Amino acid sequence: MAKIIVVTSGKGGVGKTTSAAAIATGLALRGNKTVVIDFDVGLRNLDLIMGCERRVVYDLVNVIQGEAGLKQAMIRDKRSENLHILPASQTRDKDALTLEGVEKVLMDLSEEFDYIICDSPAGIERGAQLALYFADEAVVVTNPEVSSVRDSDRILGLLSSKSRRAEQNRDPIKEHLLVTRYNPNRVNDGDMLNLDDIREILAIDLVGLIPESEAVLRASNQGVPVIHDDKSDAGQAYADTVSRLMGEDVPLRFQSVQKRGLIARMFGGGGRR
Amino acid sequence: MSLNRDRADTAFTFKGGMLPMTVMELASADPERIRAQLAGKVSQAPAFFQHTPVVLSVEQIDEPHLALERICAVCRAHKLLPVAVRGGSDPVKQSAWALGLGWFPPQESRPRAVETRPVESGLVEASIEADLPVPPTEVAVQAGGRIHRGTVRSGQQISASEGDLVVIGAVNPGAEVLAAGSVHVYGPLRGRALAGIHGDREAGIFCHDLNAELLSVAGTYKRLEDIDPKMLGCSVQVGLKEDQLRISALT
């Protein structure tokens, strides 16, 4: 049985798809058979981040509506053979997804894979609720700003009430906090919430801290998940996150301002520290 | 009728009240079985059987007709005073009234009863200690109230339509906690808290770490802006005094 992990946030633009792509890739690189599903029907992005947009033939909606088989719709990642991508439809709307359809897809995938990563759309409507409904674990992506924290809080409420585990009175979804776009300099200046404030309000376990990094934008535009960039701070932080998701105890990095050497300061250095 | 009518004129006033009542939950309608079990109980806890008023609950019994008169006689013989019947069919209700007893509709949910009811015995085992003069009682009219454990998150609303609400955890921004009675928050209060929602002016709000978006008692409210900044982050009690919301530190 696969472990189903939803990557969600409530608020848009906080790094859900980047994180889903990085986590799925990281899990696959460690030998886990992993599939990452884009639930953002109508605003398909995951295929771009994963660099497979030119190979999309069928999508999740086709599978749910019986127009294509799972095997036809899944795209094998170019860099890791353990990783598959199930893209969303760009032309349909979110109502094309049904609870029964999603359940069937997840059950079928469950037999073959170790991890199923669900990349949730923003918001708290149907698409987001379907993405989280069957989850065993949730990665709640949060930026160090008050609106993001409040939306994450809202999503945590849904995770504990609107999921299958909650409705069947089973063990609750295991919730993990992933703080992204963290900039220690701006935290020190008081522009951003600090990590302790976020943790105090959301009151769930921290699974990772991703520093704000130029590497993320570069990776996203190149269609290579940032975790492949193992020299970058963000890539390393995602690798740590994957380790923690797999149950390893890894110390937290990138929380305080990194001291940069004289040479790095003189020549700039583009986020690769 | 004049509003200013002299109080001395009235022979009585009606008042709502909630009294603790012992409910005798019958699993069998056989008066002889009840008699046998009662006899045993009397020897265990004689102090309990002092004309104690009881409500006979017949919800578990699925028979249209009961020997209600004989059951009452057995009870009275053991110094229990049946005052009312709860549940049962229409004929049961009619015969209760004929016997001068009150009738209550069946209780909708009784999560607690499951734990205290031994399956095999004929009567509910009110675990009476021989040296305990006060019998354990079930409140016949539920006082309401609610305890919520865990964080109340943005968008969630927790309410107690009767009685007090106790939250053991934080109330986050964007969350709302309401109670007909008082609101107690054992954690930071960062959301909205409304006490006395049906107009109870005696209700209050009690919390650690006040950072509430809104505080309201019986409709009188204060927004976060209106709260004295000195009180923020403190453990406080909030109540109505002369139509004003008064926030004072809990010491």
Interface residues (C-beta under 8 A of the other chain):
Chain A: I124 R150 D151 D153 R154 L156 G157 L158 S160 S161 I201 A203
Chain B: T151 R153 S154 G155 Q156 A170 N172 P173 G174 A175 R190
